[in-house]
Amino acid sequence: MHPAPKVRQVARFVTDATYPMERTPAEFGRLRLQAESLAFDTGILLDRIGVGAGWRCLDLGCGAGGITDLLSARAGPTGRVVGLDPDAASLAAARRWAGEKGLENVEFVEGDAFAHAQPPEGFDLVHERFVMTTIGRHRELVDSALALTRPGGVVAIQEADAGVLTCYPPHPAWDRLKAIVTTAFEHAGGDCFSGRQVFRLAVEAGLQQVEFRTCVVGTRRGDPLVDFLPQTILSTKPVILKHGLASEAELARLVDDCRRHLGAPTTVQTSVLVIQVWGWKPVDTRRAPTIPTPGFSVLSVDRPRRPHSRRFTPTRGAVDVAPRAGVLWSVARHE
Ligand SMILES: C[S@@+](CC[C@H](N)C(=O)[O-])C[C@H]1O[C@@H](n2cnc3c(N)ncnc32)[C@H](O)[C@@H]1O
């Protein structure tokens, strides 16, 4: 088992009644380990969106850095990445980490998804990961992301779903810890099963061409994320104790038993399912023609996804799309 990376204490650490996790160096280390384990799949998400040079990107609820490093690499020196989080201690850890990595086009700003000083429609991409899982407020979060995205820009959401959080062979301590952690999140307003709801939320919010992808990190002894469940439990301890979900002594015993089981040579575990959903904010739909040509119907209104991309249209075949060329109408013949 790898110990969590050490992060020097740089600010006051907060535990509040409306947030399930502690904001401590151990939790920041857990978040970074999680981010690193998910980096490959997050890269696939960003590449499928087409994030590229010059993009203005926002990572809403970035915590100790979130995906700002991956955005930074793609946006390049002409792009800009903002990491927004309400927690000063998380931002201090994020700034230190970004400084060590030399991320020059990234800025970390204190703010809330629902109360911030960011420009409306000021970003090409607004992304959030695991914020819904920890605070709920599902629809409000999607609406907030949408309001910050320029017309034709992209909203991307990655949320957790504990449905596949499982361990083999089963163990009573592991099972009990899973039940405790999901209940603790619920008590604090979070939702460990938010992932499965995101696609529907995105469609209902009016995003277009909504895409859906899932990924999961599997672990066995020695893997970086093998201690995911015990570490999440420890970060959630104040909420667990506050709601009487377990005593301190019981938690300590369960964590020990669970770690012993996870350290066995043949135990395997799947962590939470990560559900990735992304879609395009419509441009002004008032400009949509009703029926462009007899025999044709409008399929979608879209902006080019990336500068100078080559798109296929049913009527014109492959076409080159100039950067910010405006609306591209996709039409199809009635069969
Ligand atoms: C589980 S962490 C995820 C951090 C980061 N997105 C990542 O994937 O590593 C959830 C983050 O949401 C932040 N958060 C909580 N309430 C928020 C709000 N109202 N608006 C924006 N972020 C919020 C927390 O401070 C925390 O950093």
The ligand as an SDF file (V2000), in Angstrom:
LIG
                    3D

 27 29  0  0  0  0  0  0  0  0999 V2000
  -14.4190   15.5790   -3.5470 C   0  0  0  0  0  0  0  0  0  0  0  0
  -13.7120   17.1380   -3.8140 S   0  0  0  0  0  0  0  0  0  0  0  0
  -13.2460   17.0130   -5.5230 C   0  0  0  0  0  0  0  0  0  0  0  0
  -12.1360   17.9380   -5.8740 C   0  0  0  0  0  0  0  0  0  0  0  0
  -11.7220   17.9200   -7.3400 C   0  0  0  0  0  0  0  0  0  0  0  0
  -12.8210   18.2460   -8.2190 N   0  0  0  0  0  0  0  0  0  0  0  0
  -11.1210   16.5990   -7.7370 C   0  0  0  0  0  0  0  0  0  0  0  0
  -11.7120   15.8790   -8.5390 O   0  0  0  0  0  0  0  0  0  0  0  0
  -10.0420   16.2700   -7.2380 O   0  0  0  0  0  0  0  0  0  0  0  0
  -15.1010   18.2160   -3.8950 C   0  0  0  0  0  0  0  0  0  0  0  0
  -14.7120   19.6800   -3.9410 C   0  0  0  0  0  0  0  0  0  0  0  0
  -15.9020   20.4620   -4.0760 O   0  0  0  0  0  0  0  0  0  0  0  0
  -15.7020   21.6620   -3.3760 C   0  0  0  0  0  0  0  0  0  0  0  0
  -16.9930   22.3150   -3.1030 N   0  0  0  0  0  0  0  0  0  0  0  0
  -17.8080   22.1510   -2.0420 C   0  0  0  0  0  0  0  0  0  0  0  0
  -18.8580   22.9690   -2.1200 N   0  0  0  0  0  0  0  0  0  0  0  0
  -18.7120   23.6530   -3.2790 C   0  0  0  0  0  0  0  0  0  0  0  0
  -19.4760   24.6720   -3.9360 C   0  0  0  0  0  0  0  0  0  0  0  0
  -20.6130   25.1370   -3.4020 N   0  0  0  0  0  0  0  0  0  0  0  0
  -19.0170   25.1630   -5.0960 N   0  0  0  0  0  0  0  0  0  0  0  0
  -17.8600   24.6920   -5.6490 C   0  0  0  0  0  0  0  0  0  0  0  0
  -17.1090   23.7370   -5.0770 N   0  0  0  0  0  0  0  0  0  0  0  0
  -17.5230   23.2240   -3.9070 C   0  0  0  0  0  0  0  0  0  0  0  0
  -14.9730   21.2240   -2.1270 C   0  0  0  0  0  0  0  0  0  0  0  0
  -14.3400   22.3040   -1.4500 O   0  0  0  0  0  0  0  0  0  0  0  0
  -14.0120   20.1870   -2.6890 C   0  0  0  0  0  0  0  0  0  0  0  0
  -12.7900   20.7640   -3.0120 O   0  0  0  0  0  0  0  0  0  0  0  0
  1  2  1  0
  2  3  1  0
  2 10  1  0
  3  4  1  0
  4  5  1  0
  5  6  1  0
  5  7  1  0
  7  8  2  0
  7  9  1  0
 10 11  1  0
 11 12  1  0
 11 26  1  0
 12 13  1  0
 13 14  1  0
 13 24  1  0
 14 15  1  0
 14 23  1  0
 15 16  2  0
 16 17  1  0
 17 18  1  0
 17 23  2  0
 18 19  1  0
 18 20  2  0
 20 21  1  0
 21 22  2  0
 22 23  1  0
 24 25  1  0
 24 26  1  0
 26 27  1  0
M  CHG  2   2   1   9  -1
M  END
$$$$
